[in-house]
Amino acid sequence: MTERHLNLKVTCGKDYEEVRFTIKASTPLIKLFQKYCDRNNLNIRSVNFIYNGIKINDEDTPLALGMENDDEINCIVL
């Protein structure tokens, strides 16, 4: 059985465009966060990532959080 992939979008205020990622449902979200921060020249420790009003931990996966295709993650710069 092949692993399910999800298309997720990350938004960060009005200064950053919406960025879309495809990620395996079992991949820790820290990988997505690092790519987003690298692309936007952000320090990963100076931002929080929020899904459905809850801060996402580095080890959380889309599967564990019950994410669906096209769900949105908000990036908050501290």
N, C-alpha and C positions, 0 to 999 in steps of 0.2 A: 504494500500500500504506500503510495507516495504521500509525502508530507504536504499539508495544506499551507498555501501561501496567502498572505493578506496584503492588500494595498492600504497603507495608512498615510495620513497627511499630518504634517506638523506645521503649526502656525505660531508666530511669535510677534505679538503686537502689530502695529501698522508699518514698522520699518522693515520687516522681513517678509518676503513672499511666502506663500504656501509652498511647502516642499513635500513631494510624494515619495514614499518608499515602498518597496515590496520586501516583505520579510517572512520567514517561516514562522508559523504559529508558536513553535517551541524555542525560538531564539531569544536569549535575554535581550531586553530592550536597550541595555547599555550600548550595544553595537550600533543601533539606530541613533541613539543620542550622540555618540561620538562622531558619527558621520555628519549629523546635522550641525554640530558645533564646529567641526573642521570646515565645513562648507561656508558657514556664516562667521568664521573667525571669532568664535566665542569660547571662553574657558568653561569646560563642562562642569566645573565646581561652582560656577557663578550663575547657574541657571537651575530651575526646577522644571520638571515635566509633569503635567497634570492631565489626568484622564477622568472624565466624569466627576470632577471636583476633588479628586484624590491624588496626592503626590505619588508618582510612580517610583518604585525602588529600582536600582540598577539591575537586580537579578530577576525582576518580574518579567514574565513573558506575555505576549498577546493572548495565548491560550489561558493562562492563569487569571488574566483580567477579564476574560470573556469578550475580547474585542471581536468585532465583525469587520468585514470588508468596508473600506472607505471611512472608518472611524477617524476622529480627529484628536490629536494630542496637542495641548497648548504648552508652549515654552514660555516660562516666566523668568526674565532676567532679574537677578537679585541686586 
